[in-house]
Amino acid sequence: MMDTTTAVPQVNLLFEVSWEVCNKIGGIYTVLSTKAKTLQKLYPDKVIFIGPDVWTSDSPSPWFTECKVDGLTEWASSAKLPDGVAVRVGRWEVPGRPIAVLVKFDGMYAVKDEFYGEMWNRFGVDSLHAYGDYDEGCAFAHASGIVIESIIASGYGANLTPTGRISRKNPTRIIAHFDEWTTGMGLLYVKWKLPQVATVFTTHATSIGRSICGNNKPLYDYMKGYNGDQMARELNMEAKHSLEKQAAHAADVFTTVSDITATECEQLLERRPDVVTPNGFEKNFVPSAAKLPAARRQARDRMLTAASALTGKRMDDNTFIVISSGRCEYRNKGLDVFLDVCDRLRHLDTCRNVVAFVMVPAWSKEAREDLKARMSTMNDTPFVNDESPLADPVLTHWLNNPDSDAVNCRIHQLGFANPDGRVTVIYVPCYLNGTDGVFNLSYYDLLPGADATVFPSYYEPWGYTPLESVAFGVPTVTTSLSGFGQWALKTSENYFDECGVNVIGRGDSNYSNVVENIAHSIQYLTCASEKDIKKIHKAAMQTASEAAWAKFMRYYDEAYHLALEKAAKRMEQSKNI
């Protein structure tokens, strides 16, 4: 059989620019921070991650260590950067410890109007209707482009001439990779100033596609009828959409993370991605097989103690724990579906009582003191099963906006504030970073305690949460509208015991069927035998192994090869003019 494995391209320098470098906000942080180890192995210290320096001495980044990096530290000390632009050089404290450069970009605001005009004239980016975080993202991206230009001009990196110019004898083979619309201006700056540099642009989710879904419009049934420019005007997204679209068209290589988002890009951005680069991950946060049972016991004890304290009903270890988590996007992440699944489970013959946790950060005020006190008492004395429930027994943390929080309102509307013990729903509206005040465990510390997870997303370009779940051996239910779900359907049979995943077909017109099918999937798991559970656990972990970065990096190899070829061809053509 012919070997179709993509060869690792020769790269002298690889920049990757993102707002989430050393800045943990969402899923892109997971993408980059887990990919870093594999990139560092392929290109030792030839990878430079560039992120925003939004930190202060009183509140430093916990993921960045400023330290000496040979050659780059010397550049930073002598670099002539614009007023209000400064850099710090060091390491990103993730596996692989790649080089990171944090960029202060305040000085770019003073020249933004002139720069926006230049980008309009050169690339047609319409910044006229900008608002919100547009200026901040563009200021960072602009400064990042200048930093890349300065580093290349310094001659930093293997086989570079002092000016960073390309030649037949000494090719630069430099790649600048930009993630999301927030870095688009940086890519355009590099295209303008550094034609010898190969550019890659990745959209992890189109701004206009997310906005269409966020405004409760049907995306999929009407996909072929949508015009991205028209919808941007209708939804007041003109500036972001324009920037994202022009960056996608200007890049040597345009990528996205799943086939479903590739179709979205083709329709709304009017360019089909050259390569689909699915998101892998590293298992470094997963306990070893020897430690996993203890981690599971600790997590279950903490979650069941909290549930018992809230409801006043003792929940034994046979209780079935199901979790949904992620970004707090009520419709896009399928939180509406999950709550309706919980309601449907009340009417099914489950073999175990169910506790469902909704773990999404919202506008939380503080951990509940009454809950903390009761949990503390339960740790000291046997719990009496006839305790009265606490007030509002569905919340672990008080909310600032309980009457306008969609999750909280739906939980109460469905009557879960009156616990009956059969199906209990608990809302955890805070970041689970180990210091939340109730669990005091991170999300990854709690995840192994679950018996199942459900992520019934409507808009999910990839979907790290179900992938993380199977990495811990926890079976998961997701939908065909997620990139991960589509990947799972292509790579294995759609049964729990085959892959640990059940992908439910979802569209714009089958909400009730989705709820029903997921509810029956959970019912099945509550009745699974110990033998079946072990088989499902093993299958789930095997699926996670198939999604390791070591296996997915070949898609990036393909993208980098293509980008370098286009840059070399461009420079060759420029010599002949």
C-alpha positions as CSV (number, residue, x, y, z in Angstrom):
1,M,0.0,0.0,0.0
2,M,1.3,3.5,-0.9
3,D,2.3,5.6,2.1
4,T,0.1,8.8,2.0
5,T,1.5,10.3,5.2
6,T,2.4,13.9,4.7
7,A,6.1,14.6,5.1
8,V,7.0,17.2,7.8
9,P,7.9,20.4,5.9
10,Q,11.2,22.1,6.5
11,V,10.3,25.3,8.5
12,N,12.9,27.8,9.7
13,L,10.5,29.8,11.7
14,L,6.8,29.4,12.6
15,F,4.8,32.2,14.2
16,E,1.4,31.5,15.6
17,V,-0.7,34.5,16.6
18,S,-3.8,34.3,18.8
19,W,-5.6,36.3,21.4
20,E,-5.6,33.1,23.5
21,V,-1.8,32.6,23.7
22,C,-1.0,32.5,27.5
23,N,-4.6,33.9,27.9
24,K,-7.1,31.2,28.8
25,I,-10.5,32.2,27.5
26,G,-12.1,29.5,25.5
27,G,-11.6,26.5,23.2
28,I,-8.8,28.1,21.1
29,Y,-6.6,28.1,24.2
30,T,-7.1,24.3,24.4
31,V,-6.3,24.0,20.7
32,L,-3.0,25.9,20.8
33,S,-1.8,24.9,24.3
34,T,-2.2,21.2,23.5
35,K,-0.8,21.5,20.0
36,A,2.3,23.2,21.3
37,K,4.0,20.0,22.5
38,T,3.8,18.4,19.1
39,L,4.9,21.5,17.3
40,Q,7.8,22.0,19.7
41,K,8.9,18.4,19.0
42,L,8.7,18.9,15.3
43,Y,10.4,22.3,15.2
44,P,12.4,22.7,18.5
45,D,12.4,26.4,19.4
46,K,11.5,27.4,15.9
47,V,7.9,28.0,17.0
48,I,7.1,31.4,18.4
49,F,3.6,31.9,19.9
50,I,2.5,35.6,20.0
51,G,-0.3,36.7,22.4
52,P,-1.6,39.9,24.0
53,D,0.1,41.3,27.0
54,V,-3.1,42.1,29.0
55,W,-1.4,41.4,32.3
56,T,-0.1,43.5,35.1
57,S,2.5,43.0,37.9
58,D,-0.4,42.7,40.3
59,S,-2.2,40.2,38.1
60,P,0.4,38.3,36.0
61,S,-0.4,35.5,33.6
62,P,-0.3,32.1,35.4
63,W,0.7,30.5,32.1
64,F,3.7,32.7,31.1
65,T,7.2,32.8,32.5
66,E,9.4,35.7,31.3
67,C,12.9,34.2,30.8
68,K,15.9,34.4,28.5
69,V,15.6,32.9,25.0
70,D,18.9,33.0,23.1
71,G,18.7,35.5,20.3
72,L,15.1,36.5,20.9
73,T,15.8,38.2,24.3
74,E,18.6,40.2,22.6
75,W,16.2,41.2,19.9
76,A,13.6,42.3,22.4
77,S,16.1,44.5,24.3
78,S,17.1,46.4,21.2
79,A,14.0,46.3,19.0
80,K,12.8,49.6,17.7
81,L,9.1,49.3,18.0
82,P,6.4,52.0,17.7
83,D,5.6,54.1,20.8
84,G,3.2,52.2,23.0
85,V,4.2,48.8,21.7
86,A,6.4,46.6,24.0
87,V,7.2,42.9,24.2
88,R,8.1,40.3,26.8
89,V,9.9,37.1,25.8
90,G,9.6,33.8,27.7
91,R,7.9,30.5,27.7
92,W,4.3,29.3,27.7
93,E,3.9,27.1,30.7
94,V,2.2,24.2,28.9
95,P,3.6,20.8,27.8
96,G,6.5,21.5,25.5
97,R,7.1,25.0,27.0
98,P,7.3,26.7,23.6
99,I,8.6,30.2,23.1
100,A,6.0,32.9,23.7
101,V,6.2,36.7,23.0
102,L,3.6,38.8,24.8
103,V,2.8,42.1,23.0
104,K,1.6,45.4,24.6
105,F,-0.4,47.1,21.9
106,D,-1.8,50.4,23.4
107,G,0.2,52.5,20.9
108,M,-1.8,51.1,18.0
109,Y,-5.0,53.0,19.0
110,A,-3.4,56.3,18.0
111,V,-2.9,55.2,14.4
112,K,-5.9,53.0,14.0
113,D,-7.8,55.3,11.7
114,E,-4.9,55.6,9.4
115,F,-4.3,51.9,9.5
116,Y,-8.0,51.1,8.8
117,G,-7.8,53.4,5.8
118,E,-4.7,51.5,4.5
119,M,-6.5,48.2,5.0
120,W,-9.5,49.5,3.1
121,N,-7.4,50.7,0.2
122,R,-5.3,47.6,0.0
123,F,-7.7,44.8,1.0
124,G,-11.2,46.2,1.1
125,V,-11.7,45.7,4.9
126,D,-14.6,47.8,6.0
127,S,-14.0,49.0,9.5
128,L,-16.5,51.8,9.3
129,H,-19.1,50.2,11.5
130,A,-16.7,48.8,14.1
131,Y,-17.8,48.6,17.7
132,G,-17.1,46.5,20.9
133,D,-14.0,44.5,20.9
134,Y,-13.1,45.2,17.2
135,D,-10.6,47.9,17.9
136,E,-8.9,45.9,20.7
137,G,-8.4,42.8,18.5
138,C,-7.2,44.9,15.6
139,A,-4.7,46.9,17.7
140,F,-3.2,43.6,19.0
141,A,-3.1,42.1,15.5
142,H,-1.5,45.2,14.0
143,A,1.2,45.2,16.8
144,S,1.8,41.5,16.3
145,G,2.4,42.0,12.6
146,I,5.0,44.7,13.4
147,V,6.6,42.4,15.9
148,I,6.9,39.6,13.3
149,E,8.4,42.1,10.9
150,S,11.0,43.2,13.5
151,I,12.0,39.6,14.5
152,I,12.5,38.6,10.9
153,A,14.5,41.8,10.2
154,S,16.8,41.0,13.1
155,G,17.9,37.8,11.5
156,Y,16.6,35.6,14.3
157,G,16.1,32.0,13.3
158,A,18.1,29.3,11.5
159,N,19.3,30.1,8.0
160,L,17.9,33.7,7.8
161,T,19.8,36.5,6.2
162,P,20.1,39.7,8.3
163,T,17.2,41.2,6.4
164,G,15.1,38.0,6.3
165,R,15.0,38.1,2.5
166,I,14.4,35.0,0.5
167,S,17.0,33.7,-1.9
168,R,17.6,30.4,-3.8
169,K,20.7,29.7,-1.6
170,N,19.1,30.8,1.6
171,P,15.3,30.4,1.6
172,T,13.6,31.8,4.7
173,R,10.8,29.2,4.8
174,I,8.9,31.3,7.4
175,I,5.2,30.7,8.2
176,A,2.9,33.2,10.0
177,H,-0.2,31.5,11.2
178,F,-3.1,33.6,12.5
179,D,-6.2,32.3,14.4
180,E,-9.7,33.9,14.2
181,W,-10.8,37.3,13.0
182,T,-9.1,39.0,16.0
183,T,-5.8,38.4,14.3
184,G,-6.9,39.2,10.8
185,M,-5.2,42.6,10.6
186,G,-1.9,41.0,11.5
187,L,-2.2,38.6,8.6
188,L,-3.0,41.5,6.2
189,Y,-0.1,43.5,7.5
190,V,2.3,40.6,6.9
191,K,0.9,40.2,3.3
192,W,1.5,43.9,2.7
193,K,5.0,44.2,4.3
194,L,6.5,40.7,4.1
195,P,5.6,38.9,0.9
196,Q,8.3,36.3,1.5
197,V,6.4,35.0,4.5
198,A,3.9,32.2,4.0
199,T,0.5,33.0,5.7
200,V,-2.1,30.6,7.1
201,F,-5.4,31.8,8.5
202,T,-7.7,29.6,10.6
203,T,-11.2,30.4,11.5
204,H,-12.4,28.2,14.4
205,A,-16.0,29.5,13.9
206,T,-17.2,32.2,11.5
207,S,-18.3,35.3,13.2
208,I,-21.4,35.6,11.0
209,G,-22.3,31.9,11.4
210,R,-22.1,32.2,15.2
211,S,-24.2,35.4,15.1
212,I,-26.9,33.8,12.9
213,C,-27.3,31.0,15.4
214,G,-27.0,33.3,18.4
215,N,-29.9,35.3,17.0
216,N,-32.1,32.1,16.9
217,K,-32.1,32.0,13.1
218,P,-32.0,28.6,11.4
219,L,-28.5,28.1,9.9
220,Y,-28.5,24.7,8.3
221,D,-31.8,24.4,6.5
222,Y,-31.2,27.7,4.8
223,M,-27.4,27.6,4.5
224,K,-27.4,27.8,0.7
225,G,-29.7,30.8,0.8
226,Y,-27.6,32.9,3.1
227,N,-25.2,35.7,1.8
228,G,-22.6,36.5,4.4
229,D,-22.3,40.2,3.5
230,Q,-26.1,40.7,3.6
231,M,-26.4,38.9,6.9
232,A,-23.5,40.9,8.4
233,R,-25.4,44.1,7.5
234,E,-28.7,42.7,9.0
235,L,-27.0,41.6,12.2
236,N,-24.7,44.6,12.7
237,M,-21.6,42.4,12.1
238,E,-20.1,44.2,9.1
239,A,-16.6,45.1,10.4
240,K,-15.8,41.6,11.9
241,H,-17.2,39.8,8.9
242,S,-15.4,42.0,6.5
243,L,-12.1,41.5,8.2
244,E,-12.6,37.8,8.6
245,K,-13.6,37.4,4.9
246,Q,-10.7,39.4,3.6
247,A,-8.1,37.6,5.8
248,A,-9.5,34.3,4.5
249,H,-9.1,35.4,0.9
250,A,-5.7,37.0,1.4
251,A,-4.1,34.0,3.2
252,D,-1.9,31.7,1.2
253,V,-3.7,28.9,3.0
254,F,-7.1,29.1,4.6
255,T,-8.1,26.4,7.1
256,T,-10.9,25.5,9.5
257,V,-11.5,22.7,12.0
258,S,-14.3,20.6,10.6
259,D,-16.1,19.7,7.4
260,I,-19.3,21.3,8.7
261,T,-17.5,24.6,9.2
262,A,-15.8,24.3,5.9
263,T,-19.3,24.3,4.3
264,E,-20.2,27.3,6.3
265,C,-17.0,29.1,5.3
266,E,-17.6,28.4,1.6
267,Q,-21.1,29.9,1.8
268,L,-20.6,32.8,4.1
269,L,-17.0,33.8,3.4
270,E,-17.0,32.7,-0.2
271,R,-13.8,30.7,0.0
272,R,-13.6,27.0,0.6
273,P,-10.9,26.2,3.1
274,D,-7.8,24.6,1.5
275,V,-7.3,22.1,4.4
276,V,-9.5,21.0,7.2
277,T,-7.4,20.8,10.4
278,P,-9.3,18.9,13.1
279,N,-8.5,19.7,16.7
280,G,-6.4,17.1,18.5
281,F,-5.3,17.2,22.1
282,E,-2.8,15.7,24.5
283,K,-3.8,13.4,27.4
284,N,-1.4,15.0,29.8
285,F,-4.3,16.1,32.1
286,V,-5.9,12.6,32.3
287,P,-4.9,10.6,35.4
288,S,-3.1,7.3,34.7
289,A,-5.0,4.1,34.8
290,A,-3.7,3.4,38.3
291,K,-4.9,6.8,39.6
292,L,-8.2,7.1,37.8
293,P,-10.3,5.1,40.3
294,A,-9.2,7.3,43.2
295,A,-9.9,10.4,41.1
296,R,-13.3,9.1,40.2
297,R,-14.1,8.4,43.9
298,Q,-13.0,11.9,45.0
299,A,-15.1,13.6,42.2
300,R,-18.2,11.6,42.9
301,D,-18.0,12.2,46.6
302,R,-17.7,15.9,46.1
303,M,-20.6,16.1,43.5
304,L,-22.9,13.8,45.4
305,T,-22.3,15.6,48.7
306,A,-23.2,18.9,47.1
307,A,-26.3,17.4,45.5
308,S,-27.4,15.8,48.8
309,A,-26.8,19.0,50.7
310,L,-28.9,21.1,48.3
311,T,-31.8,18.7,48.0
312,G,-31.9,17.3,51.6
313,K,-31.9,13.8,50.1
314,R,-29.0,11.5,50.5
315,M,-27.7,10.3,47.2
316,D,-25.7,7.1,47.3
317,D,-22.9,6.0,45.1
318,N,-25.2,4.2,42.7
319,T,-26.6,7.6,41.6
320,F,-26.1,8.2,37.9
321,I,-24.2,11.5,37.3
322,V,-24.5,13.2,33.9
323,I,-22.8,16.5,33.1
324,S,-23.1,19.1,30.4
325,S,-20.5,21.9,30.3
326,G,-18.7,24.4,28.1
327,R,-19.4,28.0,27.1
328,C,-22.7,29.5,28.4
329,E,-24.5,29.7,25.1
330,Y,-28.0,28.5,25.8
331,R,-29.0,27.5,22.3
332,N,-25.7,27.1,20.5
333,K,-24.3,24.7,23.0
334,G,-27.6,22.8,23.4
335,L,-28.2,23.7,27.0
336,D,-31.9,24.0,26.1
337,V,-31.9,20.5,24.8
338,F,-30.0,19.1,27.8
339,L,-32.6,20.5,30.3
340,D,-35.5,19.1,28.2
341,V,-33.7,15.8,28.2
342,C,-33.6,15.9,32.0
343,D,-37.3,16.6,32.0
344,R,-38.0,13.7,29.6
345,L,-36.0,11.3,31.8
346,R,-38.5,11.8,34.6
347,H,-41.0,9.9,32.5
348,L,-38.7,7.0,31.5
349,D,-37.8,3.9,33.4
350,T,-34.3,4.6,34.3
351,C,-32.5,1.9,36.4
352,R,-30.7,4.5,38.6
353,N,-31.6,7.9,40.0
354,V,-30.0,10.7,38.0
355,V,-28.2,13.8,39.0
356,A,-27.6,16.2,36.1
357,F,-25.0,19.0,36.5
358,V,-25.0,22.0,34.2
359,M,-21.4,23.3,34.5
360,V,-21.2,26.5,32.5
361,P,-19.8,29.8,33.8
362,A,-22.4,32.5,34.0
363,W,-22.7,35.8,35.9
364,S,-22.2,34.2,39.3
365,K,-22.0,36.3,42.5
366,E,-20.5,33.9,45.1
367,A,-20.5,30.4,46.5
368,R,-23.5,29.7,48.7
369,E,-22.6,29.9,52.4
370,D,-25.6,27.7,53.4
371,L,-24.5,25.0,51.0
372,K,-20.9,25.2,52.2
373,A,-22.0,25.0,55.8
374,R,-24.3,21.9,55.2
375,M,-21.6,20.2,53.2
376,S,-19.1,20.8,56.0
377,T,-21.6,19.3,58.5
378,M,-22.1,16.3,56.3
379,N,-18.4,15.6,56.3
380,D,-18.4,15.5,60.2
381,T,-21.6,13.7,61.0
382,P,-23.9,11.1,59.2
383,F,-26.4,12.8,56.9
384,V,-30.0,12.5,57.8
385,N,-32.0,11.7,54.8
386,D,-35.1,13.7,55.7
387,E,-33.4,17.1,55.8
388,S,-35.3,20.0,54.2
389,P,-33.9,21.2,50.9
390,L,-32.1,24.4,50.9
391,A,-33.7,27.5,49.4
392,D,-33.4,27.3,45.6
393,P,-31.8,23.8,45.7
394,V,-30.8,23.9,42.1
395,L,-27.9,26.5,42.5
396,T,-24.4,26.0,43.9
397,H,-23.6,29.7,43.5
398,W,-25.8,32.7,43.8
399,L,-26.4,34.6,40.5
400,N,-26.3,38.3,39.9
401,N,-29.1,38.0,37.4
402,P,-31.3,35.0,38.3
403,D,-34.4,36.3,36.6
404,S,-32.7,36.8,33.2
405,D,-30.3,33.8,33.2
406,A,-31.8,31.4,30.6
407,V,-30.5,28.2,32.2
408,N,-31.8,29.2,35.7
409,C,-35.2,30.3,34.3
410,R,-35.7,27.0,32.4
411,I,-34.7,24.8,35.3
412,H,-37.3,26.6,37.5
413,Q,-39.9,26.5,34.7
414,L,-39.5,22.7,34.5
415,G,-40.1,22.4,38.2
416,F,-36.6,21.1,39.2
417,A,-36.6,23.4,42.2
418,N,-38.9,20.9,43.8
419,P,-36.6,17.9,44.0
420,D,-38.2,14.5,43.9
421,G,-35.0,12.4,43.9
422,R,-35.6,10.6,40.6
423,V,-34.0,13.2,38.4
424,T,-32.2,16.1,40.0
425,V,-30.8,19.1,38.1
426,I,-28.0,21.3,39.6
427,Y,-26.7,24.5,38.0
428,V,-23.0,25.3,38.6
429,P,-22.7,28.8,37.1
430,C,-19.0,29.4,37.7
431,Y,-15.5,28.6,36.4
432,L,-14.3,25.3,37.9
433,N,-10.7,26.2,38.4
434,G,-10.3,24.5,41.9
435,T,-11.1,27.6,43.9
436,D,-14.9,27.9,43.3
437,G,-15.7,27.6,47.0
438,V,-18.0,24.6,46.8
439,F,-16.3,21.8,44.9
440,N,-12.8,23.3,45.0
441,L,-11.8,20.9,42.3
442,S,-11.1,21.8,38.6
443,Y,-13.4,20.7,35.9
444,Y,-10.9,18.0,34.9
445,D,-10.9,16.8,38.5
446,L,-14.7,16.5,38.5
447,L,-15.1,15.0,35.0
448,P,-13.9,11.4,35.9
449,G,-16.7,11.2,38.4
450,A,-19.4,11.4,35.7
451,D,-21.2,8.3,34.3
452,A,-22.0,10.2,31.1
453,T,-21.8,13.6,29.5
454,V,-24.2,15.3,27.0
455,F,-23.2,18.0,24.6
456,P,-26.2,18.4,22.2
457,S,-24.7,21.4,20.4
458,Y,-26.5,23.3,17.6
459,Y,-23.5,25.3,16.6
460,E,-20.2,23.6,17.4
461,P,-17.4,23.9,14.8
462,W,-15.4,21.2,16.6
463,G,-16.3,20.4,20.2
464,Y,-13.5,19.7,22.8
465,T,-15.9,18.9,25.6
466,P,-17.0,15.5,24.2
467,L,-13.4,14.7,23.2
468,E,-12.2,15.5,26.8
469,S,-15.0,13.3,28.1
470,V,-14.0,10.2,26.2
471,A,-10.3,10.8,27.2
472,F,-11.4,10.1,30.8
473,G,-13.4,7.1,29.6
474,V,-16.7,8.8,30.2
475,P,-19.2,8.0,27.4
476,T,-20.6,11.1,25.7
477,V,-23.6,12.1,23.6
478,T,-23.2,14.8,21.0
479,T,-24.8,15.8,17.7
480,S,-24.1,15.6,14.0
481,L,-23.9,19.4,14.0
482,S,-20.6,19.3,15.9
483,G,-17.3,18.8,14.1
484,F,-16.3,16.2,16.6
485,G,-19.6,14.4,16.1
486,Q,-19.0,14.3,12.3
487,W,-15.4,13.0,12.8
488,A,-16.7,10.3,15.1
489,L,-19.3,9.2,12.6
490,K,-16.6,8.9,9.9
491,T,-14.1,7.0,12.0
492,S,-16.2,4.4,13.9
493,E,-19.6,2.7,14.4
494,N,-22.1,5.0,16.1
495,Y,-22.5,2.8,19.3
496,F,-21.3,3.4,22.8
497,D,-19.6,0.0,23.0
498,E,-17.8,0.7,19.7
499,C,-16.4,4.2,20.4
500,G,-17.9,5.5,23.7
501,V,-19.8,8.1,21.7
502,N,-23.4,8.3,20.5
503,V,-23.9,10.9,17.8
504,I,-27.5,12.1,17.5
505,G,-28.6,13.4,14.1
506,R,-29.7,17.0,14.5
507,G,-31.0,19.6,12.1
508,D,-33.2,22.7,12.2
509,S,-36.5,20.8,12.4
510,N,-36.1,17.8,14.7
511,Y,-35.7,19.3,18.2
512,S,-38.2,17.0,19.8
513,N,-36.7,13.9,18.2
514,V,-33.2,15.0,19.4
515,V,-34.5,15.3,23.0
516,E,-36.2,11.9,22.8
517,N,-33.2,10.1,21.4
518,I,-30.7,11.6,23.9
519,A,-33.0,10.7,26.8
520,H,-33.2,7.1,25.6
521,S,-29.4,7.1,25.3
522,I,-29.0,8.1,28.9
523,Q,-31.7,5.7,30.0
524,Y,-29.7,2.9,28.3
525,L,-26.5,3.9,30.1
526,T,-28.3,3.9,33.5
527,C,-29.2,0.2,32.9
528,A,-25.9,-0.9,31.4
529,S,-24.2,-3.9,33.2
530,E,-20.8,-3.5,34.8
531,K,-19.4,-5.6,31.9
532,D,-20.9,-3.3,29.4
533,I,-19.7,-0.2,31.2
534,K,-16.1,-1.5,31.2
535,K,-16.3,-2.1,27.5
536,I,-17.8,1.4,26.9
537,H,-15.0,2.9,29.0
538,K,-12.3,1.2,27.0
539,A,-13.9,2.1,23.7
540,A,-14.1,5.8,24.8
541,M,-10.5,6.0,25.7
542,Q,-9.5,4.4,22.4
543,T,-11.5,7.0,20.5
544,A,-9.6,9.7,22.3
545,S,-6.3,8.1,21.3
546,E,-7.3,8.4,17.7
547,A,-7.7,12.1,18.1
548,A,-4.2,12.8,19.5
549,W,-2.2,15.6,18.0
550,A,0.4,13.1,16.8
551,K,-2.2,11.8,14.4
552,F,-3.8,15.1,13.5
553,M,-0.6,17.1,12.9
554,R,-0.5,15.7,9.3
555,Y,-3.3,18.1,8.4
556,Y,-1.1,21.0,9.5
557,D,1.8,19.5,7.6
558,E,-0.3,19.7,4.5
559,A,-1.3,23.2,5.1
560,Y,2.2,24.4,5.8
561,H,3.6,22.6,2.7
562,L,1.0,24.4,0.6
563,A,1.6,27.8,2.1
564,L,5.4,27.6,1.7
565,E,5.0,26.5,-1.9
566,K,2.7,29.5,-2.6
567,A,5.1,31.9,-0.9
568,A,8.1,30.5,-2.9
569,K,6.2,30.8,-6.2
570,R,5.1,34.4,-5.4
571,M,8.7,35.4,-4.7
572,E,10.0,33.6,-7.8
573,Q,7.4,35.5,-9.9
574,S,8.4,38.8,-8.3
575,K,12.0,38.3,-9.5
576,N,10.8,37.9,-13.1
577,I,8.8,41.1,-13.1
